[in-house]
Amino acid sequence: MVIVLKPATPEKEIQALTESLLAEGVKVNPVIGSQVSILGLVGDTGKIDAERIKANEYVDSVMRVVEPYKKANRKFHPEDTVITVNGNTVGSKKLAMIAGPCSVESEEQIVTVAEAVKKGGANFLRGGAFKPRTSPYAFQGLKYDGLELLKEAREKTGLPIVTEIMSPHDIDVFVRDTDIIQVGARNMQNFDLLKELGKIRKPILLKRGLAATIEEWLMSAEYIMAGGNDQIILCERGIRTFETYTRNTLDLGAVLAVKKLSHLPVVVDPSHATGKSWMVSDLAKAAVAVGADGLIIEVHNNPAKALCDGQQSITPDAYAKTVADLRAIAAAVGREL
């Protein structure tokens, strides 16, 4: 249930209404915005008398929320969520540009790529230290050594780092060493992991599962938010369909749907969506055109020799050109780089 308050409702009246609702056994999540203030109710709201609440002189309207996700719901939080990380934002007018190699391979490699993508227009560095691979014989990442190399790249470039977590046992390390914790597609419904991530106060980049519906994706965000961590960035990275020409099928319609249904920022990963480097630039442009809040792109200094996903990685020069081409599209839709 969502209670929309009238403009300029006194704080003491908000508090009084909140206390009366708490007494009825529900949780109350106040969202005080510049244009509208609401009280979002979570729990058994079936026993709440909506007509009685409407009788309050400071209540504008009362709506029952039928969607199972509450905290991620735009009805609960009408204004867009903007997440700030070391002075950089995700969800604001300025696009978040996340770039880097699929896997951290060496100090020279990650530092070289970090310096190149920063020069090319990136404001976040991505790199995999722990790599979930379909084959047990494939490169699994440098693990904790990879995290240390990412920290060195951050020290030299100032770029906040985004990297994927695999296990709840590593949360303390990731909270200490990273800036944004990525939950990969295969772990989108690892509910034990999501619950633990809800207990921390570190931004989470939540990738859409391989064949997850939009509601399932938002419900995974809800798991994290239910624990108290509302710093969620959603990432559309393509879903599995009957088509085999591309690695996945990029669902740009999901960006529009999520922006309508939720207040959370959405970024797009055109690299994993296609598995083909020559498609990355054009789909990045399309993502910005439909309203994505940012892009996460795989960039490698030598894709032909990459230990992971070289076929979908672009070079630093190609990345810089892509960013340059994106500026006009961003401006056309009211965004900036």
KETORVO-973753 format. One line per field, with one value per residue (C-alpha): residue in three letters; x negated, y, z negated. Coordinates in Angstrom, 1 decimal. Layout:
<sites>
residuo: [ALA/...]
u: [X/...]
v: [Y/...]
w: [Z/...]
</sites>
This chain:
<sites>
residuo: [MET/VAL/ILE/VAL/LEU/LYS/PRO/ALA/THR/PRO/GLU/LYS/GLU/ILE/GLN/ALA/LEU/THR/GLU/SER/LEU/LEU/ALA/GLU/GLY/VAL/LYS/VAL/ASN/PRO/VAL/ILE/GLY/SER/GLN/VAL/SER/ILE/LEU/GLY/LEU/VAL/GLY/ASP/THR/GLY/LYS/ILE/ASP/ALA/GLU/ARG/ILE/LYS/ALA/ASN/GLU/TYR/VAL/ASP/SER/VAL/MET/ARG/VAL/VAL/GLU/PRO/TYR/LYS/LYS/ALA/ASN/ARG/LYS/PHE/HIS/PRO/GLU/ASP/THR/VAL/ILE/THR/VAL/ASN/GLY/ASN/THR/VAL/GLY/SER/LYS/LYS/LEU/ALA/MET/ILE/ALA/GLY/PRO/CYS/SER/VAL/GLU/SER/GLU/GLU/GLN/ILE/VAL/THR/VAL/ALA/GLU/ALA/VAL/LYS/LYS/GLY/GLY/ALA/ASN/PHE/LEU/ARG/GLY/GLY/ALA/PHE/LYS/PRO/ARG/THR/SER/PRO/TYR/ALA/PHE/GLN/GLY/LEU/LYS/TYR/ASP/GLY/LEU/GLU/LEU/LEU/LYS/GLU/ALA/ARG/GLU/LYS/THR/GLY/LEU/PRO/ILE/VAL/THR/GLU/ILE/MET/SER/PRO/HIS/ASP/ILE/ASP/VAL/PHE/VAL/ARG/ASP/THR/ASP/ILE/ILE/GLN/VAL/GLY/ALA/ARG/ASN/MET/GLN/ASN/PHE/ASP/LEU/LEU/LYS/GLU/LEU/GLY/LYS/ILE/ARG/LYS/PRO/ILE/LEU/LEU/LYS/ARG/GLY/LEU/ALA/ALA/THR/ILE/GLU/GLU/TRP/LEU/MET/SER/ALA/GLU/TYR/ILE/MET/ALA/GLY/GLY/ASN/ASP/GLN/ILE/ILE/LEU/CYS/GLU/ARG/GLY/ILE/ARG/THR/PHE/GLU/THR/TYR/THR/ARG/ASN/THR/LEU/ASP/LEU/GLY/ALA/VAL/LEU/ALA/VAL/LYS/LYS/LEU/SER/HIS/LEU/PRO/VAL/VAL/VAL/ASP/PRO/SER/HIS/ALA/THR/GLY/LYS/SER/TRP/MET/VAL/SER/ASP/LEU/ALA/LYS/ALA/ALA/VAL/ALA/VAL/GLY/ALA/ASP/GLY/LEU/ILE/ILE/GLU/VAL/HIS/ASN/ASN/PRO/ALA/LYS/ALA/LEU/CYS/ASP/GLY/GLN/GLN/SER/ILE/THR/PRO/ASP/ALA/TYR/ALA/LYS/THR/VAL/ALA/ASP/LEU/ARG/ALA/ILE/ALA/ALA/ALA/VAL/GLY/ARG/GLU/LEU]
u: [0.0/-1.2/0.1/-0.5/-0.7/0.3/-2.5/-3.9/-2.6/-4.2/-6.8/-4.9/-1.8/-3.9/-5.3/-1.9/-0.5/-3.5/-3.2/0.5/-0.3/-3.2/-0.7/1.3/-1.6/-3.0/-6.4/-6.4/-9.0/-8.8/-10.0/-10.2/-10.7/-11.0/-7.7/-5.8/-6.1/-4.7/-4.5/-5.1/-3.5/-5.1/-3.5/0.1/1.9/5.2/6.4/5.6/8.7/7.9/11.0/10.0/6.6/8.1/10.1/6.8/6.6/3.0/3.5/3.9/4.6/4.1/3.1/2.8/-0.3/0.4/-3.1/-5.1/-8.1/-7.5/-10.7/-11.9/-8.5/-8.3/-5.0/-6.9/-9.6/-8.4/-11.7/-14.6/-17.3/-20.7/-23.7/-26.9/-30.2/-33.4/-31.9/-30.6/-26.9/-24.7/-21.1/-21.7/-21.8/-25.4/-25.8/-27.8/-30.5/-31.9/-34.6/-37.5/-38.5/-36.4/-39.1/-42.1/-45.1/-48.2/-49.2/-50.4/-47.2/-44.7/-46.6/-47.1/-43.4/-42.3/-44.4/-43.2/-39.5/-39.7/-41.3/-38.6/-35.7/-35.1/-34.4/-34.3/-36.7/-35.3/-37.4/-36.7/-38.8/-36.4/-35.1/-32.0/-32.6/-30.5/-33.4/-35.4/-38.5/-38.3/-40.2/-38.5/-40.2/-43.1/-40.7/-42.1/-45.3/-43.0/-41.4/-44.8/-45.6/-42.3/-43.1/-46.5/-44.7/-42.3/-45.2/-46.9/-43.8/-41.3/-38.5/-36.1/-36.2/-33.3/-33.9/-31.8/-31.2/-30.6/-30.2/-28.7/-31.9/-33.8/-31.4/-33.7/-36.6/-34.5/-33.1/-36.6/-38.3/-35.7/-33.4/-30.5/-29.8/-28.5/-26.1/-26.4/-23.5/-24.1/-23.8/-20.8/-18.6/-21.2/-19.0/-21.4/-23.9/-21.3/-20.1/-23.7/-24.2/-21.1/-23.0/-25.7/-25.7/-27.7/-26.2/-25.2/-25.2/-22.6/-22.7/-19.6/-19.5/-19.9/-16.2/-14.7/-11.5/-11.5/-9.4/-11.9/-14.8/-13.0/-12.2/-15.9/-16.5/-13.8/-15.7/-18.6/-16.5/-14.4/-17.6/-18.1/-20.5/-18.7/-21.8/-20.9/-21.9/-20.2/-22.0/-20.4/-22.9/-20.8/-18.6/-18.7/-16.2/-16.0/-18.4/-21.9/-23.6/-24.3/-25.4/-22.2/-19.3/-19.6/-16.2/-16.2/-12.5/-13.3/-15.1/-11.9/-9.8/-12.0/-12.2/-8.4/-8.0/-11.0/-13.0/-16.3/-18.9/-19.5/-22.7/-23.2/-25.9/-26.1/-29.2/-27.6/-24.4/-25.9/-29.2/-30.4/-32.7/-31.5/-28.0/-29.0/-29.2/-25.9/-24.0/-25.6/-24.2/-20.7/-20.8/-21.5/-18.8/-16.1/-17.1/-19.8/-21.6/-24.9/-26.9/-29.2/-31.5/-34.3/-37.6/-40.9/-44.2/-44.7/-41.3/-42.8/-44.9/-42.4/-42.0/-38.2/-35.6/-38.1/-35.5/-33.2/-35.9/-36.7/-40.0/-40.7/-40.8/-37.4/-36.0/-37.2/-35.5/-32.3/-32.2/-32.8/-29.9/-27.6/-27.9/-25.5/-23.0/-23.2/-22.6/-19.6/-17.9/-18.9/-21.9/-25.6/-29.0]
v: [0.0/3.5/6.6/9.8/12.9/16.4/18.9/20.7/18.1/19.0/16.6/16.1/14.9/12.5/11.1/10.8/8.9/6.7/5.8/4.9/2.6/0.9/0.1/-1.9/-4.2/-3.0/-1.6/2.0/3.3/7.1/8.7/12.5/14.0/17.5/17.1/14.4/12.6/9.1/6.4/2.9/0.1/-3.4/-6.4/-7.5/-4.4/-6.3/-5.3/-1.6/0.5/2.7/4.8/5.7/6.8/8.9/10.8/12.3/15.9/15.5/12.4/13.0/9.4/5.7/3.0/-0.7/-2.1/-5.4/-6.1/-8.4/-6.1/-3.1/-1.3/-1.5/-0.2/3.3/3.7/3.5/5.8/8.1/9.9/8.2/6.7/8.2/6.3/8.1/6.3/8.3/11.4/9.5/8.9/6.2/7.3/11.0/13.0/12.0/8.5/5.9/4.5/1.2/-0.4/-2.9/-6.5/-9.5/-10.9/-9.4/-11.2/-9.3/-6.0/-4.7/-5.7/-4.2/-1.0/-0.5/-1.0/1.1/4.1/3.7/3.5/6.5/8.4/7.2/8.4/5.7/6.7/3.2/0.3/-3.3/-6.4/-10.0/-11.4/-14.4/-15.8/-18.1/-20.2/-22.8/-25.1/-26.2/-26.2/-22.6/-19.8/-19.0/-15.7/-14.7/-14.4/-12.5/-11.6/-10.2/-8.0/-6.6/-5.8/-4.0/-1.9/-1.0/0.1/2.2/3.7/4.7/6.0/7.0/4.9/3.2/-0.6/-2.9/-6.7/-9.8/-11.7/-15.4/-16.4/-14.9/-15.8/-13.0/-10.2/-8.6/-8.6/-7.0/-4.4/-3.4/-3.6/-2.7/0.2/-1.6/-5.3/-7.1/-10.0/-12.0/-13.4/-16.9/-15.6/-13.4/-15.9/-17.0/-15.8/-16.6/-14.3/-11.6/-11.6/-11.1/-8.3/-6.7/-6.3/-4.1/-0.5/-0.9/-0.4/-3.6/-4.1/-6.8/-8.5/-10.0/-13.8/-15.9/-16.4/-14.2/-12.3/-8.6/-9.4/-12.1/-9.6/-6.9/-9.5/-10.3/-6.6/-6.7/-9.4/-7.0/-4.0/-5.9/-6.3/-2.5/-2.0/0.3/1.0/-1.3/-0.8/-3.1/-4.4/-5.8/-8.1/-10.1/-13.1/-16.6/-17.2/-19.6/-17.5/-18.8/-16.3/-14.0/-15.2/-13.8/-11.5/-8.0/-6.9/-3.1/-3.2/-4.3/-0.9/0.9/-1.5/-1.3/2.5/2.6/0.0/0.9/3.9/1.9/2.9/0.5/0.0/-2.1/-4.6/-5.0/-7.2/-10.2/-9.6/-10.3/-12.1/-10.3/-7.3/-5.7/-5.4/-3.7/-0.1/0.1/-1.6/0.7/3.6/2.0/1.5/5.2/6.1/4.1/5.7/3.4/5.1/3.8/1.1/-1.7/-2.7/-5.2/-3.6/-5.5/-4.3/-7.5/-9.3/-12.0/-13.2/-12.5/-15.4/-14.8/-13.5/-12.0/-12.4/-9.8/-7.4/-4.2/-2.4/0.8/2.8/1.3/2.2/5.8/6.1/4.6/7.1/9.9/8.7/8.4/12.1/13.3/10.5/11.3/15.0/14.1/12.3/14.8/13.0/13.8/12.0]
w: [0.0/0.8/-1.0/1.0/-1.2/-0.3/0.5/-2.6/-5.1/-8.5/-9.7/-13.0/-11.0/-9.0/-12.2/-13.9/-10.9/-10.8/-14.4/-14.0/-11.0/-12.9/-15.6/-13.1/-12.5/-9.2/-8.3/-7.1/-4.6/-4.3/-1.1/-1.4/2.1/3.4/5.3/3.4/0.2/-0.4/-3.0/-1.7/-3.7/-3.7/-5.4/-5.9/-4.6/-4.0/-7.4/-6.8/-6.4/-3.3/-3.7/-7.3/-6.1/-3.3/-5.9/-7.2/-6.0/-5.0/-2.8/0.9/2.0/1.0/3.5/3.1/4.8/6.5/7.6/5.3/5.3/3.0/2.2/5.8/7.0/8.4/6.6/3.4/4.6/7.5/8.0/9.7/7.4/8.0/6.5/5.8/5.8/5.0/6.7/9.7/10.1/11.6/12.4/12.9/16.1/16.6/18.0/16.0/18.2/16.8/18.9/18.5/19.3/18.6/16.4/14.6/16.0/14.8/13.3/16.7/18.4/15.9/15.4/19.1/19.8/16.8/18.0/21.6/20.7/18.4/21.2/23.5/21.3/18.7/15.1/13.6/14.1/14.4/14.1/13.0/10.2/9.6/12.8/13.0/16.1/17.8/18.2/15.1/17.2/18.3/16.6/13.3/12.5/10.2/7.3/4.3/6.3/8.9/6.3/5.3/8.9/9.3/6.2/7.9/11.0/8.9/7.1/10.4/12.2/9.5/11.2/8.8/9.3/10.2/9.8/9.3/6.1/6.1/2.4/-0.7/-2.5/-0.6/-1.4/-4.1/-1.6/1.2/-1.2/-2.1/1.3/4.0/4.8/6.5/6.0/9.1/8.8/12.0/14.1/12.7/9.1/9.7/7.7/5.2/2.4/-0.4/1.3/1.9/-1.7/-3.0/-0.5/-2.0/-5.3/-3.9/-2.6/0.6/4.1/5.8/9.6/10.2/13.6/15.0/15.0/18.1/18.6/15.9/16.3/15.4/12.3/11.2/11.7/9.6/7.0/6.7/6.1/3.5/1.6/1.2/0.4/-2.1/-4.1/-4.2/-1.3/1.3/3.4/6.4/10.0/12.4/15.5/18.6/20.2/22.6/22.1/23.5/26.4/29.3/31.3/31.5/33.7/30.8/27.4/25.9/27.0/25.8/24.4/24.8/24.1/20.6/20.0/20.8/18.7/15.7/15.8/15.7/13.0/10.8/9.6/9.7/12.3/15.2/17.2/20.3/21.1/24.9/24.6/22.9/24.8/28.1/27.7/30.8/30.6/33.8/32.4/29.2/30.3/32.2/29.4/26.9/28.9/29.0/25.2/24.6/27.0/25.1/21.8/20.1/17.3/18.3/20.1/19.0/21.8/22.0/23.2/23.6/24.9/26.9/27.4/29.5/26.5/23.8/21.3/21.2/23.7/26.1/28.9/27.3/26.1/28.0/28.0/26.1/29.4/30.4/26.9/27.2/30.6/29.2/26.4/28.8/31.1/28.0/27.1/29.8/28.9/25.2/25.9/28.0/25.1/22.5/21.1/21.1/21.0]
</sites>
